[in-house]
């Protein structure tokens, strides 16, 4: 594909997904998601195989408009992912602090001038991109799922004393939301389900806030039962929304998954209830202590 054909393809992609050019901010690490989706879409629509390139250690200036912003950041903490098509680079998330620093299509030489280290990375699995496409499309179903989960998270954090409701008043920390009690009781009544305790991150207004949560799973489906809710969705979608066992962008850099989940079968749940005499969490520790 020549440059004009690539530009036309980018415009078609943005129109198909109603994606405003440069709307993903480099500081949030959104480049990983949008670059993966575009590369997969390009092969599906045009039969063109693209490669993903990760850049680290940016070299100032990166675009005249953004130079002053980039110079304030530790260079080694920055990273970016773009799509390579022949000798051209597609950069769909080219904004920094809300300001676009780049045209969406430029040449490899420009990329080399902006980043100290470049290397190829493997694309994410198709099922991950499927979830990303759903989120990009903003279907009513996905918006409703996310809204209900965020309502649950906000209820939990609004408690003065956060944590689980205890069977005995042995720890003030365990006097808040009901997720641990409700999830445990659900498994007690449905032994074929698995109880999961995990560390999750809020989204939107709760971005970067980590806390403990409890839910139940069966056959790749999560059921969210806390605070009167009864929402089902795939494990992949739920874990993506809660940043559960997912790479995440925080404190100016990409971080590896926390992988901080603990699973309990029905028999293990019974043992923990007898051992701790609380609904939980029993063995889970989190960054914030909640």
C-alpha atoms as an extended CHARMM CRD file, in Angstrom:
* protein
*
       290  EXT
         1         1  UNK       CA              0.0000000000        0.0000000000        0.0000000000  PROA      1               0.0000000000
         2         2  UNK       CA              1.2100000000        3.4970000000       -0.7910000000  PROA      2               0.0000000000
         3         3  UNK       CA              0.8000000000        6.3840000000        1.6280000000  PROA      3               0.0000000000
         4         4  UNK       CA             -2.4710000000        7.6570000000        0.1560000000  PROA      4               0.0000000000
         5         5  UNK       CA             -3.9900000000        4.1670000000        0.2370000000  PROA      5               0.0000000000
         6         6  UNK       CA             -2.9770000000        3.8450000000        3.8870000000  PROA      6               0.0000000000
         7         7  UNK       CA             -4.4760000000        7.2560000000        4.6850000000  PROA      7               0.0000000000
         8         8  UNK       CA             -7.7220000000        6.1680000000        3.0070000000  PROA      8               0.0000000000
         9         9  UNK       CA             -7.7090000000        2.9320000000        5.0030000000  PROA      9               0.0000000000
        10        10  UNK       CA             -7.1910000000        4.8570000000        8.2380000000  PROA      10              0.0000000000
        11        11  UNK       CA            -10.1260000000        7.1350000000        7.3930000000  PROA      11              0.0000000000
        12        12  UNK       CA            -12.3080000000        4.0800000000        6.6680000000  PROA      12              0.0000000000
        13        13  UNK       CA            -11.3030000000        2.4510000000        9.9630000000  PROA      13              0.0000000000
        14        14  UNK       CA            -12.0850000000        5.6060000000       11.9350000000  PROA      14              0.0000000000
        15        15  UNK       CA            -15.4640000000        5.9530000000       10.2380000000  PROA      15              0.0000000000
        16        16  UNK       CA            -16.3510000000        2.2920000000       10.8020000000  PROA      16              0.0000000000
        17        17  UNK       CA            -15.6250000000        2.4750000000       14.5260000000  PROA      17              0.0000000000
        18        18  UNK       CA            -16.6270000000        6.1270000000       14.9930000000  PROA      18              0.0000000000
        19        19  UNK       CA            -13.1050000000        6.7020000000       16.2920000000  PROA      19              0.0000000000
        20        20  UNK       CA            -11.9140000000       10.3460000000       16.4830000000  PROA      20              0.0000000000
        21        21  UNK       CA             -8.3580000000       10.5910000000       15.2340000000  PROA      21              0.0000000000
        22        22  UNK       CA             -5.8400000000       11.0540000000       18.0300000000  PROA      22              0.0000000000
        23        23  UNK       CA             -8.4810000000       10.6630000000       20.7470000000  PROA      23              0.0000000000
        24        24  UNK       CA             -6.4160000000        8.0320000000       22.5750000000  PROA      24              0.0000000000
        25        25  UNK       CA             -3.9260000000        9.7520000000       24.8460000000  PROA      25              0.0000000000
        26        26  UNK       CA             -0.3790000000        8.4050000000       24.8400000000  PROA      26              0.0000000000
        27        27  UNK       CA             -0.2060000000        8.7780000000       28.6320000000  PROA      27              0.0000000000
        28        28  UNK       CA             -2.8950000000        6.1100000000       29.1060000000  PROA      28              0.0000000000
        29        29  UNK       CA             -1.2470000000        3.4290000000       26.9940000000  PROA      29              0.0000000000
        30        30  UNK       CA             -4.2460000000        3.2800000000       24.6470000000  PROA      30              0.0000000000
        31        31  UNK       CA             -1.8630000000        2.9090000000       21.7110000000  PROA      31              0.0000000000
        32        32  UNK       CA             -1.5260000000       -0.8170000000       22.4690000000  PROA      32              0.0000000000
        33        33  UNK       CA             -5.2450000000       -1.4420000000       22.0740000000  PROA      33              0.0000000000
        34        34  UNK       CA             -5.9440000000        0.7210000000       19.0310000000  PROA      34              0.0000000000
        35        35  UNK       CA             -2.8220000000       -0.4690000000       17.1580000000  PROA      35              0.0000000000
        36        36  UNK       CA             -3.7330000000       -4.1180000000       17.7110000000  PROA      36              0.0000000000
        37        37  UNK       CA             -7.3030000000       -3.5700000000       16.5120000000  PROA      37              0.0000000000
        38        38  UNK       CA             -6.2210000000       -1.6090000000       13.4320000000  PROA      38              0.0000000000
        39        39  UNK       CA             -3.5960000000       -4.1960000000       12.3880000000  PROA      39              0.0000000000
        40        40  UNK       CA             -6.1410000000       -7.0080000000       12.6410000000  PROA      40              0.0000000000
        41        41  UNK       CA             -8.7930000000       -4.9580000000       10.8200000000  PROA      41              0.0000000000
        42        42  UNK       CA             -6.3430000000       -4.0950000000        8.0220000000  PROA      42              0.0000000000
        43        43  UNK       CA             -5.6410000000       -7.7600000000        7.3330000000  PROA      43              0.0000000000
        44        44  UNK       CA             -9.3550000000       -8.6140000000        7.3850000000  PROA      44              0.0000000000
        45        45  UNK       CA            -10.3860000000       -5.7840000000        5.0340000000  PROA      45              0.0000000000
        46        46  UNK       CA             -7.3790000000       -5.4670000000        2.7130000000  PROA      46              0.0000000000
        47        47  UNK       CA             -5.4370000000       -8.6930000000        3.1260000000  PROA      47              0.0000000000
        48        48  UNK       CA             -2.4170000000       -6.6470000000        4.2090000000  PROA      48              0.0000000000
        49        49  UNK       CA             -0.2820000000       -7.9950000000        7.0340000000  PROA      49              0.0000000000
        50        50  UNK       CA              1.0280000000       -5.2660000000        9.3030000000  PROA      50              0.0000000000
        51        51  UNK       CA              3.4950000000       -5.4920000000       12.1670000000  PROA      51              0.0000000000
        52        52  UNK       CA              3.4210000000       -3.8560000000       15.5830000000  PROA      52              0.0000000000
        53        53  UNK       CA              6.4130000000       -1.8060000000       16.7120000000  PROA      53              0.0000000000
        54        54  UNK       CA              7.0450000000       -0.7420000000       20.2890000000  PROA      54              0.0000000000
        55        55  UNK       CA              9.1710000000        2.3200000000       20.9450000000  PROA      55              0.0000000000
        56        56  UNK       CA             10.8200000000        3.2160000000       24.2470000000  PROA      56              0.0000000000
        57        57  UNK       CA             13.0640000000        6.0590000000       25.4450000000  PROA      57              0.0000000000
        58        58  UNK       CA             11.6120000000        8.8950000000       23.3960000000  PROA      58              0.0000000000
        59        59  UNK       CA             13.8650000000       11.4580000000       21.7850000000  PROA      59              0.0000000000
        60        60  UNK       CA             12.7800000000       15.1010000000       21.9970000000  PROA      60              0.0000000000
        61        61  UNK       CA             11.2950000000       16.8620000000       20.2460000000  PROA      61              0.0000000000
        62        62  UNK       CA              8.3480000000       14.6890000000       19.2830000000  PROA      62              0.0000000000
        63        63  UNK       CA              6.4260000000       17.1480000000       17.1710000000  PROA      63              0.0000000000
        64        64  UNK       CA              6.5980000000       20.8980000000       17.5690000000  PROA      64              0.0000000000
        65        65  UNK       CA              3.2780000000       21.1790000000       19.4020000000  PROA      65              0.0000000000
        66        66  UNK       CA              4.1080000000       18.6430000000       22.0970000000  PROA      66              0.0000000000
        67        67  UNK       CA              7.7820000000       19.2900000000       22.7080000000  PROA      67              0.0000000000
        68        68  UNK       CA              7.2420000000       21.2760000000       25.9080000000  PROA      68              0.0000000000
        69        69  UNK       CA              5.0800000000       18.5170000000       27.3910000000  PROA      69              0.0000000000
        70        70  UNK       CA              7.3910000000       15.6640000000       26.4680000000  PROA      70              0.0000000000
        71        71  UNK       CA             10.3850000000       17.4060000000       28.0240000000  PROA      71              0.0000000000
        72        72  UNK       CA              8.6820000000       17.2780000000       31.4120000000  PROA      72              0.0000000000
        73        73  UNK       CA              8.5180000000       13.4810000000       31.4380000000  PROA      73              0.0000000000
        74        74  UNK       CA             11.2870000000       10.9880000000       32.2930000000  PROA      74              0.0000000000
        75        75  UNK       CA             12.2660000000        9.7150000000       28.8700000000  PROA      75              0.0000000000
        76        76  UNK       CA             12.8990000000        6.1720000000       30.0060000000  PROA      76              0.0000000000
        77        77  UNK       CA              9.3300000000        5.8850000000       31.3280000000  PROA      77              0.0000000000
        78        78  UNK       CA              7.6590000000        6.5630000000       27.9850000000  PROA      78              0.0000000000
        79        79  UNK       CA              6.5470000000        3.8610000000       25.5760000000  PROA      79              0.0000000000
        80        80  UNK       CA              4.4450000000        3.7830000000       22.4390000000  PROA      80              0.0000000000
        81        81  UNK       CA              3.0530000000        1.1750000000       20.0310000000  PROA      81              0.0000000000
        82        82  UNK       CA              2.4080000000        1.8710000000       16.3440000000  PROA      82              0.0000000000
        83        83  UNK       CA              1.6090000000       -0.1330000000       13.2000000000  PROA      83              0.0000000000
        84        84  UNK       CA              4.1630000000       -0.7050000000       10.4380000000  PROA      84              0.0000000000
        85        85  UNK       CA              2.9190000000       -1.1210000000        6.8510000000  PROA      85              0.0000000000
        86        86  UNK       CA              5.8670000000       -1.3990000000        4.4870000000  PROA      86              0.0000000000
        87        87  UNK       CA              7.9230000000        1.7610000000        4.9810000000  PROA      87              0.0000000000
        88        88  UNK       CA              5.0590000000        3.6560000000        6.5890000000  PROA      88              0.0000000000
        89        89  UNK       CA              3.9350000000        3.9900000000       10.1930000000  PROA      89              0.0000000000
        90        90  UNK       CA              0.3200000000        4.3480000000       11.3050000000  PROA      90              0.0000000000
        91        91  UNK       CA             -0.0220000000        6.1750000000       14.6210000000  PROA      91              0.0000000000
        92        92  UNK       CA             -3.6930000000        6.3760000000       15.5820000000  PROA      92              0.0000000000
        93        93  UNK       CA             -3.1880000000        7.5360000000       19.1620000000  PROA      93              0.0000000000
        94        94  UNK       CA             -0.9050000000       10.4410000000       18.4270000000  PROA      94              0.0000000000
        95        95  UNK       CA             -1.9040000000       12.8100000000       21.1890000000  PROA      95              0.0000000000
        96        96  UNK       CA             -0.1480000000       13.8930000000       24.3360000000  PROA      96              0.0000000000
        97        97  UNK       CA             -1.9170000000       15.7140000000       27.1590000000  PROA      97              0.0000000000
        98        98  UNK       CA             -4.8680000000       16.2340000000       24.8300000000  PROA      98              0.0000000000
        99        99  UNK       CA             -2.8160000000       17.7290000000       21.9740000000  PROA      99              0.0000000000
       100       100  UNK       CA             -2.0880000000       15.9320000000       18.7320000000  PROA      100             0.0000000000
       101       101  UNK       CA              1.6520000000       15.6890000000       18.0800000000  PROA      101             0.0000000000
       102       102  UNK       CA              1.6480000000       13.7610000000       14.8220000000  PROA      102             0.0000000000
       103       103  UNK       CA             -0.1550000000       13.0470000000       11.6090000000  PROA      103             0.0000000000
       104       104  UNK       CA             -1.5360000000        9.4940000000       11.6140000000  PROA      104             0.0000000000
       105       105  UNK       CA              0.7160000000        8.2680000000        8.7800000000  PROA      105             0.0000000000
       106       106  UNK       CA              4.4330000000        8.9810000000        8.5370000000  PROA      106             0.0000000000
       107       107  UNK       CA              7.6280000000        7.2130000000        7.5020000000  PROA      107             0.0000000000
       108       108  UNK       CA              9.9580000000        4.8920000000        9.4230000000  PROA      108             0.0000000000
       109       109  UNK       CA             12.6850000000        7.5350000000        9.5440000000  PROA      109             0.0000000000
       110       110  UNK       CA             10.3940000000        9.8270000000       11.5340000000  PROA      110             0.0000000000
       111       111  UNK       CA              9.6880000000        7.0480000000       14.0210000000  PROA      111             0.0000000000
       112       112  UNK       CA             13.4170000000        6.3960000000       14.4530000000  PROA      112             0.0000000000
       113       113  UNK       CA             13.9600000000       10.0780000000       15.1840000000  PROA      113             0.0000000000
       114       114  UNK       CA             11.3740000000        9.9860000000       17.9760000000  PROA      114             0.0000000000
       115       115  UNK       CA             12.2740000000        6.8280000000       19.8810000000  PROA      115             0.0000000000
       116       116  UNK       CA             15.6330000000        5.6050000000       21.1220000000  PROA      116             0.0000000000
       117       117  UNK       CA             14.7670000000        1.8930000000       20.9920000000  PROA      117             0.0000000000
       118       118  UNK       CA             12.4110000000        0.1410000000       18.5790000000  PROA      118             0.0000000000
       119       119  UNK       CA             11.4790000000       -3.5110000000       18.4110000000  PROA      119             0.0000000000
       120       120  UNK       CA              8.7160000000       -5.6960000000       17.0200000000  PROA      120             0.0000000000
       121       121  UNK       CA              6.1080000000       -7.1570000000       19.3510000000  PROA      121             0.0000000000
       122       122  UNK       CA              3.6030000000       -9.9680000000       18.8690000000  PROA      122             0.0000000000
       123       123  UNK       CA             -0.0590000000       -9.0390000000       18.3640000000  PROA      123             0.0000000000
       124       124  UNK       CA             -2.5190000000       -9.7520000000       21.1330000000  PROA      124             0.0000000000
       125       125  UNK       CA             -4.8350000000      -12.7980000000       20.8630000000  PROA      125             0.0000000000
       126       126  UNK       CA             -7.9140000000      -12.3590000000       18.6290000000  PROA      126             0.0000000000
       127       127  UNK       CA            -10.3470000000      -12.6540000000       21.5370000000  PROA      127             0.0000000000
       128       128  UNK       CA             -8.7340000000       -9.6170000000       23.1950000000  PROA      128             0.0000000000
       129       129  UNK       CA             -9.1970000000       -7.5700000000       20.0300000000  PROA      129             0.0000000000
       130       130  UNK       CA            -12.7900000000       -8.7800000000       19.8250000000  PROA      130             0.0000000000
       131       131  UNK       CA            -13.4360000000       -7.2260000000       23.2310000000  PROA      131             0.0000000000
       132       132  UNK       CA            -11.6350000000       -4.0460000000       22.1960000000  PROA      132             0.0000000000
       133       133  UNK       CA            -13.7610000000       -3.7760000000       19.0700000000  PROA      133             0.0000000000
       134       134  UNK       CA            -16.8960000000       -4.0920000000       21.1720000000  PROA      134             0.0000000000
       135       135  UNK       CA            -15.6810000000       -1.3550000000       23.4880000000  PROA      135             0.0000000000
       136       136  UNK       CA            -14.7310000000        0.8660000000       20.5460000000  PROA      136             0.0000000000
       137       137  UNK       CA            -18.1270000000        0.3330000000       18.9860000000  PROA      137             0.0000000000
       138       138  UNK       CA            -19.7900000000        1.3690000000       22.2590000000  PROA      138             0.0000000000
       139       139  UNK       CA            -22.7680000000       -0.9100000000       21.8450000000  PROA      139             0.0000000000
       140       140  UNK       CA            -25.6510000000       -0.3050000000       24.2720000000  PROA      140             0.0000000000
       141       141  UNK       CA            -25.0510000000       -3.7200000000       25.8280000000  PROA      141             0.0000000000
       142       142  UNK       CA            -21.3930000000       -2.9880000000       26.5490000000  PROA      142             0.0000000000
       143       143  UNK       CA            -22.1760000000        0.4770000000       27.9100000000  PROA      143             0.0000000000
       144       144  UNK       CA            -24.8160000000       -0.9880000000       30.2200000000  PROA      144             0.0000000000
       145       145  UNK       CA            -22.4440000000       -3.6840000000       31.4740000000  PROA      145             0.0000000000
       146       146  UNK       CA            -19.7410000000       -1.1360000000       32.1930000000  PROA      146             0.0000000000
       147       147  UNK       CA            -22.2090000000        1.2560000000       33.8350000000  PROA      147             0.0000000000
       148       148  UNK       CA            -23.5030000000       -1.4160000000       36.2040000000  PROA      148             0.0000000000
       149       149  UNK       CA            -20.0260000000       -2.5370000000       37.1810000000  PROA      149             0.0000000000
       150       150  UNK       CA            -18.9120000000        1.0440000000       37.8000000000  PROA      150             0.0000000000
       151       151  UNK       CA            -21.9800000000        1.6150000000       39.9780000000  PROA      151             0.0000000000
       152       152  UNK       CA            -20.9550000000       -1.4090000000       42.0260000000  PROA      152             0.0000000000
       153       153  UNK       CA            -17.3790000000       -0.1590000000       42.3700000000  PROA      153             0.0000000000
       154       154  UNK       CA            -18.5400000000        3.3060000000       43.4190000000  PROA      154             0.0000000000
       155       155  UNK       CA            -20.8230000000        1.8420000000       46.0800000000  PROA      155             0.0000000000
       156       156  UNK       CA            -17.9450000000       -0.1290000000       47.5110000000  PROA      156             0.0000000000
       157       157  UNK       CA            -15.5700000000        2.8450000000       47.6650000000  PROA      157             0.0000000000
       158       158  UNK       CA            -18.2260000000        5.1310000000       49.1200000000  PROA      158             0.0000000000
       159       159  UNK       CA            -18.2800000000        3.0770000000       52.3200000000  PROA      159             0.0000000000
       160       160  UNK       CA            -16.5310000000        4.7300000000       55.2240000000  PROA      160             0.0000000000
       161       161  UNK       CA            -15.0190000000        1.3960000000       56.2260000000  PROA      161             0.0000000000
       162       162  UNK       CA            -14.2160000000       -0.5530000000       53.0990000000  PROA      162             0.0000000000
       163       163  UNK       CA            -13.9960000000       -4.3240000000       52.9660000000  PROA      163             0.0000000000
       164       164  UNK       CA            -16.2510000000       -7.2820000000       53.5840000000  PROA      164             0.0000000000
       165       165  UNK       CA            -19.0520000000       -7.7840000000       56.0510000000  PROA      165             0.0000000000
       166       166  UNK       CA            -17.7580000000      -10.0800000000       58.7790000000  PROA      166             0.0000000000
       167       167  UNK       CA            -19.5930000000      -12.9150000000       60.5240000000  PROA      167             0.0000000000
       168       168  UNK       CA            -18.1860000000      -11.5750000000       63.7690000000  PROA      168             0.0000000000
       169       169  UNK       CA            -17.1930000000       -8.0500000000       64.6250000000  PROA      169             0.0000000000
       170       170  UNK       CA            -13.4610000000       -8.8380000000       64.7510000000  PROA      170             0.0000000000
       171       171  UNK       CA            -12.0140000000       -6.2610000000       62.3400000000  PROA      171             0.0000000000
       172       172  UNK       CA            -13.3630000000       -2.7630000000       61.6080000000  PROA      172             0.0000000000
       173       173  UNK       CA            -11.8900000000       -3.0140000000       58.1160000000  PROA      173             0.0000000000
       174       174  UNK       CA            -14.3560000000       -5.8080000000       57.3110000000  PROA      174             0.0000000000
       175       175  UNK       CA            -17.4380000000       -3.6540000000       57.8680000000  PROA      175             0.0000000000
       176       176  UNK       CA            -18.1540000000       -2.2260000000       54.4340000000  PROA      176             0.0000000000
       177       177  UNK       CA            -19.5870000000       -3.5210000000       51.1300000000  PROA      177             0.0000000000
       178       178  UNK       CA            -21.2710000000       -6.8810000000       50.8100000000  PROA      178             0.0000000000
       179       179  UNK       CA            -19.4340000000       -8.4070000000       47.8320000000  PROA      179             0.0000000000
       180       180  UNK       CA            -17.5450000000      -11.0070000000       49.8760000000  PROA      180             0.0000000000
       181       181  UNK       CA            -20.6010000000      -12.1100000000       51.8340000000  PROA      181             0.0000000000
       182       182  UNK       CA            -22.9280000000      -12.2480000000       48.8320000000  PROA      182             0.0000000000
       183       183  UNK       CA            -20.4170000000      -14.0230000000       46.5800000000  PROA      183             0.0000000000
       184       184  UNK       CA            -19.6460000000      -16.6130000000       49.2550000000  PROA      184             0.0000000000
       185       185  UNK       CA            -23.3310000000      -17.2430000000       49.9180000000  PROA      185             0.0000000000
       186       186  UNK       CA            -23.9590000000      -17.6310000000       46.2070000000  PROA      186             0.0000000000
       187       187  UNK       CA            -21.3680000000      -20.4200000000       45.9920000000  PROA      187             0.0000000000
       188       188  UNK       CA            -22.7770000000      -22.0390000000       49.1320000000  PROA      188             0.0000000000
       189       189  UNK       CA            -26.1100000000      -22.2560000000       47.3130000000  PROA      189             0.0000000000
       190       190  UNK       CA            -24.5300000000      -23.0910000000       43.9360000000  PROA      190             0.0000000000
       191       191  UNK       CA            -21.5970000000      -25.4570000000       44.5560000000  PROA      191             0.0000000000
       192       192  UNK       CA            -20.7660000000      -25.7370000000       40.8410000000  PROA      192             0.0000000000
       193       193  UNK       CA            -19.5850000000      -22.0950000000       40.8410000000  PROA      193             0.0000000000
       194       194  UNK       CA            -16.0980000000      -20.9030000000       41.8300000000  PROA      194             0.0000000000
       195       195  UNK       CA            -15.5900000000      -18.0340000000       44.2720000000  PROA      195             0.0000000000
       196       196  UNK       CA            -12.9250000000      -15.5340000000       43.2010000000  PROA      196             0.0000000000
       197       197  UNK       CA            -11.2250000000      -12.8680000000       45.3140000000  PROA      197             0.0000000000
       198       198  UNK       CA             -9.1570000000      -10.3880000000       43.3360000000  PROA      198             0.0000000000
       199       199  UNK       CA             -7.5500000000       -6.9660000000       43.1580000000  PROA      199             0.0000000000
       200       200  UNK       CA             -9.3390000000       -4.6980000000       40.6890000000  PROA      200             0.0000000000
       201       201  UNK       CA             -8.8400000000       -1.1670000000       39.3780000000  PROA      201             0.0000000000
       202       202  UNK       CA            -11.6550000000        1.3200000000       38.9820000000  PROA      202             0.0000000000
       203       203  UNK       CA            -12.3360000000        3.0730000000       35.6870000000  PROA      203             0.0000000000
       204       204  UNK       CA            -13.3730000000        6.6080000000       34.8060000000  PROA      204             0.0000000000
       205       205  UNK       CA            -13.5780000000        8.6420000000       38.0480000000  PROA      205             0.0000000000
       206       206  UNK       CA            -12.0130000000        5.7080000000       39.9090000000  PROA      206             0.0000000000
       207       207  UNK       CA             -9.0820000000        5.2690000000       37.5520000000  PROA      207             0.0000000000
       208       208  UNK       CA             -5.8600000000        4.1420000000       39.2950000000  PROA      208             0.0000000000
       209       209  UNK       CA             -7.7060000000        3.1420000000       42.5000000000  PROA      209             0.0000000000
       210       210  UNK       CA             -7.0360000000       -0.4790000000       43.4490000000  PROA      210             0.0000000000
       211       211  UNK       CA             -9.2350000000       -2.4350000000       45.8430000000  PROA      211             0.0000000000
       212       212  UNK       CA            -10.3200000000       -5.9810000000       46.6870000000  PROA      212             0.0000000000
       213       213  UNK       CA            -13.4690000000       -7.4740000000       45.2390000000  PROA      213             0.0000000000
       214       214  UNK       CA            -15.3020000000      -10.8120000000       45.1290000000  PROA      214             0.0000000000
       215       215  UNK       CA            -17.2820000000      -12.4220000000       42.3180000000  PROA      215             0.0000000000
       216       216  UNK       CA            -18.2290000000      -15.9010000000       41.0880000000  PROA      216             0.0000000000
       217       217  UNK       CA            -17.3930000000      -17.7760000000       37.8800000000  PROA      217             0.0000000000
       218       218  UNK       CA            -18.5700000000      -20.8180000000       35.9610000000  PROA      218             0.0000000000
       219       219  UNK       CA            -17.6100000000      -22.0790000000       32.4860000000  PROA      219             0.0000000000
       220       220  UNK       CA            -15.9010000000      -18.8370000000       31.4570000000  PROA      220             0.0000000000
       221       221  UNK       CA            -18.7780000000      -16.6010000000       32.6420000000  PROA      221             0.0000000000
       222       222  UNK       CA            -18.5900000000      -14.1200000000       35.5210000000  PROA      222             0.0000000000
       223       223  UNK       CA            -21.6520000000      -13.4000000000       37.6220000000  PROA      223             0.0000000000
       224       224  UNK       CA            -21.5360000000      -10.1070000000       39.5380000000  PROA      224             0.0000000000
       225       225  UNK       CA            -23.8590000000      -10.4500000000       42.5350000000  PROA      225             0.0000000000
       226       226  UNK       CA            -22.7900000000       -7.7290000000       44.9740000000  PROA      226             0.0000000000
       227       227  UNK       CA            -25.1170000000       -5.0120000000       46.2520000000  PROA      227             0.0000000000
       228       228  UNK       CA            -28.2090000000       -6.5400000000       44.7170000000  PROA      228             0.0000000000
       229       229  UNK       CA            -26.8220000000       -6.8150000000       41.1990000000  PROA      229             0.0000000000
       230       230  UNK       CA            -27.0730000000       -9.8950000000       38.9940000000  PROA      230             0.0000000000
       231       231  UNK       CA            -24.9440000000       -9.2540000000       35.9040000000  PROA      231             0.0000000000
       232       232  UNK       CA            -23.3740000000      -11.9040000000       33.6780000000  PROA      232             0.0000000000
       233       233  UNK       CA            -20.5750000000      -11.4340000000       31.1470000000  PROA      233             0.0000000000
       234       234  UNK       CA            -17.5890000000      -13.3230000000       29.8200000000  PROA      234             0.0000000000
       235       235  UNK       CA            -14.4550000000      -13.5550000000       31.9350000000  PROA      235             0.0000000000
       236       236  UNK       CA            -12.5320000000      -11.6860000000       29.2270000000  PROA      236             0.0000000000
       237       237  UNK       CA            -14.8540000000       -8.6670000000       29.3020000000  PROA      237             0.0000000000
       238       238  UNK       CA            -15.1120000000       -8.5540000000       33.0960000000  PROA      238             0.0000000000
       239       239  UNK       CA            -11.3530000000       -8.8170000000       33.5810000000  PROA      239             0.0000000000
       240       240  UNK       CA            -10.7640000000       -6.1060000000       30.9840000000  PROA      240             0.0000000000
       241       241  UNK       CA            -13.2120000000       -3.7130000000       32.6630000000  PROA      241             0.0000000000
       242       242  UNK       CA            -11.7130000000       -4.3310000000       36.0990000000  PROA      242             0.0000000000
       243       243  UNK       CA             -8.0770000000       -4.4160000000       34.9200000000  PROA      243             0.0000000000
       244       244  UNK       CA             -7.8890000000       -7.8700000000       36.4900000000  PROA      244             0.0000000000
       245       245  UNK       CA             -4.7240000000       -9.7710000000       35.5680000000  PROA      245             0.0000000000
       246       246  UNK       CA             -4.1800000000       -7.2300000000       32.7420000000  PROA      246             0.0000000000
       247       247  UNK       CA             -1.1920000000       -4.9980000000       31.9080000000  PROA      247             0.0000000000
       248       248  UNK       CA             -1.9620000000       -1.4570000000       33.0400000000  PROA      248             0.0000000000
       249       249  UNK       CA             -0.6280000000        2.0830000000       32.6530000000  PROA      249             0.0000000000
       250       250  UNK       CA              0.0890000000        3.8900000000       35.9300000000  PROA      250             0.0000000000
       251       251  UNK       CA              2.7010000000        6.2600000000       37.3420000000  PROA      251             0.0000000000
       252       252  UNK       CA              4.0030000000        7.1460000000       33.8980000000  PROA      252             0.0000000000
       253       253  UNK       CA              4.7440000000        3.6350000000       32.6620000000  PROA      253             0.0000000000
       254       254  UNK       CA              3.2460000000        0.3550000000       31.5430000000  PROA      254             0.0000000000
       255       255  UNK       CA              3.1380000000       -2.2310000000       34.3190000000  PROA      255             0.0000000000
       256       256  UNK       CA              2.8390000000       -6.0170000000       34.1010000000  PROA      256             0.0000000000
       257       257  UNK       CA             -0.3730000000       -7.6910000000       35.2840000000  PROA      257             0.0000000000
       258       258  UNK       CA             -0.7720000000       -7.9390000000       39.0410000000  PROA      258             0.0000000000
       259       259  UNK       CA             -2.1360000000      -11.4820000000       38.6640000000  PROA      259             0.0000000000
       260       260  UNK       CA             -3.6380000000      -11.0320000000       42.1040000000  PROA      260             0.0000000000
       261       261  UNK       CA             -6.6440000000      -13.3480000000       42.1450000000  PROA      261             0.0000000000
       262       262  UNK       CA             -7.3930000000      -16.3030000000       44.4180000000  PROA      262             0.0000000000
       263       263  UNK       CA             -9.9510000000      -18.9470000000       43.5100000000  PROA      263             0.0000000000
       264       264  UNK       CA            -11.9480000000      -21.1140000000       45.9220000000  PROA      264             0.0000000000
       265       265  UNK       CA            -14.0150000000      -24.1940000000       45.1970000000  PROA      265             0.0000000000
       266       266  UNK       CA            -17.0790000000      -24.9950000000       47.2860000000  PROA      266             0.0000000000
       267       267  UNK       CA            -15.0840000000      -27.2520000000       49.6350000000  PROA      267             0.0000000000
       268       268  UNK       CA            -12.2820000000      -24.6830000000       49.9710000000  PROA      268             0.0000000000
       269       269  UNK       CA            -14.8650000000      -21.9950000000       50.7500000000  PROA      269             0.0000000000
       270       270  UNK       CA            -16.2530000000      -24.1180000000       53.5840000000  PROA      270             0.0000000000
       271       271  UNK       CA            -12.7480000000      -24.5970000000       54.9990000000  PROA      271             0.0000000000
       272       272  UNK       CA            -11.9760000000      -20.8570000000       54.8930000000  PROA      272             0.0000000000
       273       273  UNK       CA            -15.2360000000      -19.9220000000       56.5850000000  PROA      273             0.0000000000
       274       274  UNK       CA            -14.4620000000      -22.2780000000       59.4460000000  PROA      274             0.0000000000
       275       275  UNK       CA            -10.8250000000      -21.1420000000       59.6460000000  PROA      275             0.0000000000
       276       276  UNK       CA            -11.3150000000      -17.3560000000       59.5450000000  PROA      276             0.0000000000
       277       277  UNK       CA            -14.9370000000      -16.9370000000       60.6350000000  PROA      277             0.0000000000
       278       278  UNK       CA            -15.3470000000      -14.0200000000       58.2220000000  PROA      278             0.0000000000
       279       279  UNK       CA            -16.7000000000      -13.7480000000       54.7000000000  PROA      279             0.0000000000
       280       280  UNK       CA            -13.2960000000      -12.5840000000       53.4820000000  PROA      280             0.0000000000
       281       281  UNK       CA            -10.9870000000      -11.5570000000       52.0640000000  PROA      281             0.0000000000
       282       282  UNK       CA             -8.8580000000      -14.2280000000       53.7400000000  PROA      282             0.0000000000
       283       283  UNK       CA             -5.5770000000      -14.4310000000       51.8510000000  PROA      283             0.0000000000
       284       284  UNK       CA             -5.8320000000      -11.5370000000       49.4100000000  PROA      284             0.0000000000
       285       285  UNK       CA             -3.6920000000       -8.4440000000       49.9950000000  PROA      285             0.0000000000
       286       286  UNK       CA             -3.9650000000       -5.3130000000       47.8670000000  PROA      286             0.0000000000
       287       287  UNK       CA             -1.9320000000       -2.2250000000       47.0760000000  PROA      287             0.0000000000
       288       288  UNK       CA             -4.2970000000        0.0920000000       48.9790000000  PROA      288             0.0000000000
       289       289  UNK       CA             -5.1470000000       -2.3310000000       51.7930000000  PROA      289             0.0000000000
       290       290  UNK       CA             -8.8470000000       -2.2690000000       50.8320000000  PROA      290             0.0000000000
